[in-house]
């Protein structure tokens, strides 16, 4: 593709929204650094943005169809790395990272993208998932990374595989009644899942039903949620920066992980309701443009890849923002593009780069329209 064509075809709304969200995230990270009297997180995130944002454009240079031939290889490598984390000592009570020279690499971030690529490769020309038994191989493909991540333990990241799976199956042409039946079966086994959870994981869910506004912070698992809502309340409607009434007393903030899992709280405290709404609107525009890219392509792998990326990032955004205000259990899921973290930011940008890649090359293949089936034969 010529440079002029590349420049013209690139859907600039995707990198534009992504860059704006990174800048908003920097303001929240900076706020957390100011309150803790330490500025290392902000400077490190700037470095990661300088690495990850160009990587997004690099992922658009090679046609995405080239990656079809190596999807299973990347998926296998990600599973090997997920198993490798158990050979390193735990950090903060879990084994999620592989220590490198200058950073801690989190294989689950790579596994999410590799999984979407592998599942898109598997589903692209098959019709067996039109039958109920044909859903078994995609679910088996999902269980491999999901179980490894659950064992770390990382319930939040493991949860993200399921909305991506259902969205991609639906986009590929799986019957809605089969997907609903599988979902009902999943609900039926929730008591078994509950019994298999650790006491800490169970308490994070029960904390949703024991919320209280105001007053002293509860001890135990309701503490994070209570402090998250308190920090949001400190910003008021217009935020501390827009009103000039910043609360600079570090004792007013007792929110751990304010630059990672709860960075949206810092954005809300700093910029109020306008800043929070602007952040959510940018996500809506980003995901909407991604779905348009999926709808515009007739090439099966590209469409499934785009749907998977959007479903993964949208699910992550919904879970993170929901846990911030008490609508979802606190599971340690980061907010895409906003939260501090090199592995998360890099692979999110690579995923968006593939999404842009699909949008730039809608393409057509010889043969019938993909994902249309003869209902009399199905």
VOMAR-250178 format. One record per residue (C-alpha): x, y, z; residue in three letters; residue number from 0. Coordinates in pm, whole numbers, plus 50000, padded with zeros to 5 digits. Layout:
N
ATOM       x       y       z   type   seq
ATOM       X       Y       Z    ALA   NUM
...
***
This chain:
378
ATOM       x       y       z   type   seq
ATOM   50000   50000   50000    UNK     0
ATOM   50138   50339   49900    UNK     1
ATOM   50204   50596   50171    UNK     2
ATOM   49937   50830   50032    UNK     3
ATOM   49678   50551   50027    UNK     4
ATOM   49773   50444   50379    UNK     5
ATOM   49727   50799   50505    UNK     6
ATOM   49391   50837   50333    UNK     7
ATOM   49246   50501   50434    UNK     8
ATOM   49345   50512   50797    UNK     9
ATOM   49036   50565   51019    UNK    10
ATOM   49176   50852   51223    UNK    11
ATOM   48893   50849   51475    UNK    12
ATOM   49035   50530   51632    UNK    13
ATOM   49391   50654   51704    UNK    14
ATOM   49248   50998   51783    UNK    15
ATOM   49018   50863   52054    UNK    16
ATOM   49293   50633   52181    UNK    17
ATOM   49540   50920   52216    UNK    18
ATOM   49283   51141   52389    UNK    19
ATOM   49210   50863   52638    UNK    20
ATOM   49582   50821   52707    UNK    21
ATOM   49610   51192   52783    UNK    22
ATOM   49311   51177   53016    UNK    23
ATOM   49470   50877   53187    UNK    24
ATOM   49789   51076   53237    UNK    25
ATOM   49597   51344   53425    UNK    26
ATOM   49457   51081   53661    UNK    27
ATOM   49797   50917   53708    UNK    28
ATOM   49953   51258   53773    UNK    29
ATOM   49687   51328   54034    UNK    30
ATOM   49772   51003   54209    UNK    31
ATOM   50142   51090   54199    UNK    32
ATOM   50078   51435   54346    UNK    33
ATOM   49881   51296   54637    UNK    34
ATOM   50139   51028   54714    UNK    35
ATOM   50426   51274   54669    UNK    36
ATOM   50588   51045   54409    UNK    37
ATOM   50605   51110   54036    UNK    38
ATOM   50749   50786   53899    UNK    39
ATOM   50421   50647   53765    UNK    40
ATOM   50350   50949   53545    UNK    41
ATOM   50695   50953   53387    UNK    42
ATOM   50693   50578   53329    UNK    43
ATOM   50351   50595   53164    UNK    44
ATOM   50475   50869   52931    UNK    45
ATOM   50754   50636   52822    UNK    46
ATOM   50507   50354   52760    UNK    47
ATOM   50285   50584   52555    UNK    48
ATOM   50584   50677   52340    UNK    49
ATOM   50636   50305   52278    UNK    50
ATOM   50277   50182   52251    UNK    51
ATOM   50123   50455   52035    UNK    52
ATOM   50372   50411   51747    UNK    53
ATOM   50326   50034   51782    UNK    54
ATOM   49959   50089   51700    UNK    55
ATOM   50055   50231   51360    UNK    56
ATOM   50319   49964   51301    UNK    57
ATOM   50046   49702   51334    UNK    58
ATOM   49868   49860   51035    UNK    59
ATOM   50155   49836   50788    UNK    60
ATOM   50132   49463   50713    UNK    61
ATOM   49790   49340   50588    UNK    62
ATOM   49612   49166   50873    UNK    63
ATOM   49548   48858   50661    UNK    64
ATOM   49918   48776   50684    UNK    65
ATOM   49872   48707   51055    UNK    66
ATOM   49620   48429   50987    UNK    67
ATOM   49901   48180   50931    UNK    68
ATOM   50065   48238   51269    UNK    69
ATOM   49759   48274   51496    UNK    70
ATOM   49789   47932   51656    UNK    71
ATOM   50162   47983   51705    UNK    72
ATOM   50105   48307   51898    UNK    73
ATOM   49826   48141   52097    UNK    74
ATOM   50050   47851   52192    UNK    75
ATOM   50329   48090   52292    UNK    76
ATOM   50090   48286   52514    UNK    77
ATOM   49978   47966   52689    UNK    78
ATOM   50341   47875   52751    UNK    79
ATOM   50405   48217   52903    UNK    80
ATOM   50093   48185   53120    UNK    81
ATOM   50233   47859   53255    UNK    82
ATOM   50576   48017   53302    UNK    83
ATOM   50450   48268   53559    UNK    84
ATOM   50414   47988   53816    UNK    85
ATOM   50791   47944   53822    UNK    86
ATOM   50836   48293   53968    UNK    87
ATOM   50761   48403   54324    UNK    88
ATOM   50420   48561   54385    UNK    89
ATOM   50381   48936   54391    UNK    90
ATOM   50098   49101   54586    UNK    91
ATOM   49950   48758   54651    UNK    92
ATOM   49932   48634   54291    UNK    93
ATOM   50153   48507   54010    UNK    94
ATOM   50075   48726   53709    UNK    95
ATOM   50409   48870   53603    UNK    96
ATOM   50738   48759   53452    UNK    97
ATOM   51018   48986   53579    UNK    98
ATOM   51237   49128   53303    UNK    99
ATOM   51526   49372   53318    UNK   100
ATOM   51327   49697   53300    UNK   101
ATOM   50968   49584   53356    UNK   102
ATOM   50733   49315   53478    UNK   103
ATOM   50570   49147   53178    UNK   104
ATOM   50210   49029   53221    UNK   105
ATOM   50142   48735   52983    UNK   106
ATOM   49765   48752   53029    UNK   107
ATOM   49761   49078   52828    UNK   108
ATOM   49928   48900   52536    UNK   109
ATOM   49699   48598   52583    UNK   110
ATOM   49384   48808   52533    UNK   111
ATOM   49495   48929   52191    UNK   112
ATOM   49639   48592   52086    UNK   113
ATOM   49314   48422   52188    UNK   114
ATOM   49103   48655   51973    UNK   115
ATOM   49327   48593   51673    UNK   116
ATOM   49321   48214   51722    UNK   117
ATOM   48944   48203   51768    UNK   118
ATOM   48890   48419   51458    UNK   119
ATOM   49114   48183   51263    UNK   120
ATOM   48919   47880   51382    UNK   121
ATOM   48572   48023   51314    UNK   122
ATOM   48635   48188   50977    UNK   123
ATOM   48519   47911   50742    UNK   124
ATOM   48341   47659   50964    UNK   125
ATOM   47971   47585   50997    UNK   126
ATOM   47978   47321   51271    UNK   127
ATOM   47918   47584   51541    UNK   128
ATOM   47573   47627   51388    UNK   129
ATOM   47491   47309   51585    UNK   130
ATOM   47502   47288   51962    UNK   131
ATOM   47778   47025   51972    UNK   132
ATOM   47987   47244   51740    UNK   133
ATOM   48024   47499   52021    UNK   134
ATOM   48247   47260   52216    UNK   135
ATOM   48576   47333   52029    UNK   136
ATOM   48549   47714   52070    UNK   137
ATOM   48470   47671   52438    UNK   138
ATOM   48763   47432   52476    UNK   139
ATOM   48986   47689   52309    UNK   140
ATOM   48862   47943   52563    UNK   141
ATOM   48908   47722   52867    UNK   142
ATOM   49283   47681   52815    UNK   143
ATOM   49385   48045   52887    UNK   144
ATOM   49089   48104   53118    UNK   145
ATOM   49187   47828   53363    UNK   146
ATOM   49552   47929   53361    UNK   147
ATOM   49459   48289   53441    UNK   148
ATOM   49210   48186   53710    UNK   149
ATOM   49485   47991   53883    UNK   150
ATOM   49709   48301   53910    UNK   151
ATOM   49451   48407   54049    UNK   152
ATOM   49308   48681   53825    UNK   153
ATOM   48929   48653   53813    UNK   154
ATOM   48882   48988   53639    UNK   155
ATOM   49099   48911   53337    UNK   156
ATOM   48952   48561   53308    UNK   157
ATOM   48602   48709   53291    UNK   158
ATOM   48694   48906   52977    UNK   159
ATOM   48725   48595   52760    UNK   160
ATOM   48355   48508   52783    UNK   161
ATOM   48201   48823   52628    UNK   162
ATOM   48461   48805   52350    UNK   163
ATOM   48372   48439   52286    UNK   164
ATOM   47995   48500   52272    UNK   165
ATOM   48030   48810   52055    UNK   166
ATOM   48255   48633   51804    UNK   167
ATOM   48033   48325   51791    UNK   168
ATOM   47729   48544   51729    UNK   169
ATOM   47912   48739   51458    UNK   170
ATOM   48025   48414   51296    UNK   171
ATOM   47666   48290   51268    UNK   172
ATOM   47608   48071   51572    UNK   173
ATOM   47242   48028   51656    UNK   174
ATOM   47117   48268   51919    UNK   175
ATOM   46910   48000   52092    UNK   176
ATOM   47219   47783   52134    UNK   177
ATOM   47413   48072   52286    UNK   178
ATOM   47124   48149   52521    UNK   179
ATOM   47109   47784   52624    UNK   180
ATOM   47481   47783   52702    UNK   181
ATOM   47439   48106   52901    UNK   182
ATOM   47155   47949   53101    UNK   183
ATOM   47371   47645   53173    UNK   184
ATOM   47643   47882   53290    UNK   185
ATOM   47400   48046   53531    UNK   186
ATOM   47295   47703   53657    UNK   187
ATOM   47651   47613   53754    UNK   188
ATOM   47711   47941   53939    UNK   189
ATOM   47659   47771   54279    UNK   190
ATOM   47941   47529   54194    UNK   191
ATOM   48161   47819   54086    UNK   192
ATOM   48078   48001   54409    UNK   193
ATOM   48187   47705   54619    UNK   194
ATOM   48511   47679   54423    UNK   195
ATOM   48600   48045   54490    UNK   196
ATOM   48835   48146   54766    UNK   197
ATOM   48700   48336   55064    UNK   198
ATOM   48859   48656   54930    UNK   199
ATOM   48688   48621   54592    UNK   200
ATOM   48352   48551   54755    UNK   201
ATOM   48385   48855   54981    UNK   202
ATOM   48441   49083   54683    UNK   203
ATOM   48101   48981   54548    UNK   204
ATOM   47916   49001   54878    UNK   205
ATOM   48060   49351   54928    UNK   206
ATOM   47833   49470   54644    UNK   207
ATOM   47528   49398   54858    UNK   208
ATOM   47668   49557   55173    UNK   209
ATOM   47744   49902   55036    UNK   210
ATOM   47693   50213   55244    UNK   211
ATOM   47748   50576   55157    UNK   212
ATOM   47927   50808   55396    UNK   213
ATOM   48054   50729   55740    UNK   214
ATOM   48379   50556   55826    UNK   215
ATOM   48528   50313   55580    UNK   216
ATOM   48434   49951   55653    UNK   217
ATOM   48703   49705   55735    UNK   218
ATOM   48776   49423   55495    UNK   219
ATOM   48659   49390   55139    UNK   220
ATOM   48416   49681   55126    UNK   221
ATOM   48702   49923   55189    UNK   222
ATOM   48811   49973   54827    UNK   223
ATOM   48457   50032   54704    UNK   224
ATOM   48381   50276   54986    UNK   225
ATOM   48696   50477   54921    UNK   226
ATOM   48639   50473   54545    UNK   227
ATOM   48300   50639   54586    UNK   228
ATOM   48439   50883   54842    UNK   229
ATOM   48712   50999   54603    UNK   230
ATOM   48457   51052   54326    UNK   231
ATOM   48243   51254   54568    UNK   232
ATOM   48540   51477   54654    UNK   233
ATOM   48544   51605   54296    UNK   234
ATOM   48182   51713   54309    UNK   235
ATOM   48003   51798   53985    UNK   236
ATOM   48275   52007   53820    UNK   237
ATOM   48588   51850   53968    UNK   238
ATOM   48867   51991   54178    UNK   239
ATOM   49060   52135   53883    UNK   240
ATOM   48763   52306   53715    UNK   241
ATOM   48648   52470   54039    UNK   242
ATOM   48995   52543   54178    UNK   243
ATOM   48904   52365   54502    UNK   244
ATOM   49156   52082   54491    UNK   245
ATOM   49186   51866   54798    UNK   246
ATOM   49561   51841   54845    UNK   247
ATOM   49560   51665   55178    UNK   248
ATOM   49688   51309   55119    UNK   249
ATOM   49497   51197   55427    UNK   250
ATOM   49174   51264   55239    UNK   251
ATOM   49262   50983   54998    UNK   252
ATOM   49301   50624   55110    UNK   253
ATOM   49238   50454   54777    UNK   254
ATOM   49493   50186   54682    UNK   255
ATOM   49561   50121   54312    UNK   256
ATOM   49435   50470   54228    UNK   257
ATOM   49659   50484   53920    UNK   258
ATOM   49570   50137   53791    UNK   259
ATOM   49236   49978   53874    UNK   260
ATOM   49075   50299   54002    UNK   261
ATOM   49222   50559   53770    UNK   262
ATOM   48869   50662   53665    UNK   263
ATOM   48815   50781   54023    UNK   264
ATOM   49112   51016   53991    UNK   265
ATOM   48978   51147   53658    UNK   266
ATOM   48636   51203   53815    UNK   267
ATOM   48787   51378   54117    UNK   268
ATOM   48999   51603   53898    UNK   269
ATOM   48753   51683   53616    UNK   270
ATOM   48414   51600   53768    UNK   271
ATOM   48112   51483   53573    UNK   272
ATOM   48218   51654   53244    UNK   273
ATOM   48551   51476   53247    UNK   274
ATOM   48399   51139   53330    UNK   275
ATOM   48131   51174   53062    UNK   276
ATOM   48388   51286   52805    UNK   277
ATOM   48593   50974   52884    UNK   278
ATOM   48294   50745   52838    UNK   279
ATOM   48192   50920   52515    UNK   280
ATOM   48541   50868   52375    UNK   281
ATOM   48509   50498   52451    UNK   282
ATOM   48169   50486   52279    UNK   283
ATOM   48310   50654   51969    UNK   284
ATOM   48609   50418   51969    UNK   285
ATOM   48395   50104   51998    UNK   286
ATOM   48136   50231   51752    UNK   287
ATOM   48403   50299   51492    UNK   288
ATOM   48542   49952   51553    UNK   289
ATOM   48202   49793   51489    UNK   290
ATOM   48171   49993   51168    UNK   291
ATOM   48505   49851   51059    UNK   292
ATOM   48377   49501   51134    UNK   293
ATOM   48054   49560   50941    UNK   294
ATOM   48238   49704   50640    UNK   295
ATOM   48464   49406   50577    UNK   296
ATOM   48349   49096   50392    UNK   297
ATOM   48660   48897   50481    UNK   298
ATOM   48568   48652   50761    UNK   299
ATOM   48891   48663   50960    UNK   300
ATOM   48897   49043   50959    UNK   301
ATOM   48537   49076   51068    UNK   302
ATOM   48576   48830   51353    UNK   303
ATOM   48903   48989   51460    UNK   304
ATOM   48743   49334   51474    UNK   305
ATOM   48440   49208   51668    UNK   306
ATOM   48667   49029   51915    UNK   307
ATOM   48883   49335   51980    UNK   308
ATOM   48578   49557   52037    UNK   309
ATOM   48407   49300   52263    UNK   310
ATOM   48721   49250   52469    UNK   311
ATOM   48793   49621   52525    UNK   312
ATOM   48426   49710   52576    UNK   313
ATOM   48385   49433   52834    UNK   314
ATOM   48696   49552   53014    UNK   315
ATOM   48569   49911   53015    UNK   316
ATOM   48226   49813   53145    UNK   317
ATOM   48366   49596   53424    UNK   318
ATOM   48620   49856   53538    UNK   319
ATOM   48382   50152   53533    UNK   320
ATOM   48113   49939   53699    UNK   321
ATOM   48335   49834   53987    UNK   322
ATOM   48436   50198   54039    UNK   323
ATOM   48080   50298   54131    UNK   324
ATOM   47967   49972   54291    UNK   325
ATOM   47784   49810   54001    UNK   326
ATOM   48034   49524   53956    UNK   327
ATOM   48261   49331   54192    UNK   328
ATOM   48616   49459   54234    UNK   329
ATOM   48824   49216   54030    UNK   330
ATOM   49142   49408   53948    UNK   331
ATOM   49059   49482   53584    UNK   332
ATOM   49241   49784   53444    UNK   333
ATOM   49076   50051   53232    UNK   334
ATOM   49203   50030   52872    UNK   335
ATOM   49436   50315   52769    UNK   336
ATOM   49385   50503   53097    UNK   337
ATOM   49533   50280   53365    UNK   338
ATOM   49902   50271   53441    UNK   339
ATOM   50075   49959   53307    UNK   340
ATOM   50314   49885   53023    UNK   341
ATOM   50189   49541   52921    UNK   342
ATOM   49825   49650   52922    UNK   343
ATOM   49889   49967   52722    UNK   344
ATOM   50115   49799   52466    UNK   345
ATOM   49883   49510   52381    UNK   346
ATOM   49576   49735   52386    UNK   347
ATOM   49745   49954   52124    UNK   348
ATOM   49846   49650   51920    UNK   349
ATOM   49484   49528   51932    UNK   350
ATOM   49363   49869   51815    UNK   351
ATOM   49628   49861   51543    UNK   352
ATOM   49481   49536   51412    UNK   353
ATOM   49135   49692   51432    UNK   354
ATOM   49260   49985   51222    UNK   355
ATOM   49422   49734   50987    UNK   356
ATOM   49086   49569   50925    UNK   357
ATOM   48917   49905   50871    UNK   358
ATOM   49178   50003   50611    UNK   359
ATOM   49145   49679   50413    UNK   360
ATOM   48777   49570   50403    UNK   361
ATOM   48844   49346   50102    UNK   362
ATOM   48631   49088   49929    UNK   363
ATOM   48694   48721   49873    UNK   364
ATOM   48577   48508   49584    UNK   365
ATOM   48272   48307   49682    UNK   366
ATOM   47952   48354   49875    UNK   367
ATOM   47884   48608   50140    UNK   368
ATOM   48045   48482   50464    UNK   369
ATOM   47833   48408   50769    UNK   370
ATOM   47519   48341   50563    UNK   371
ATOM   47382   47991   50586    UNK   372
ATOM   47102   47791   50434    UNK   373
ATOM   46861   47752   50725    UNK   374
ATOM   46712   47442   50562    UNK   375
ATOM   47049   47263   50586    UNK   376
ATOM   47155   47399   50924    UNK   377
***
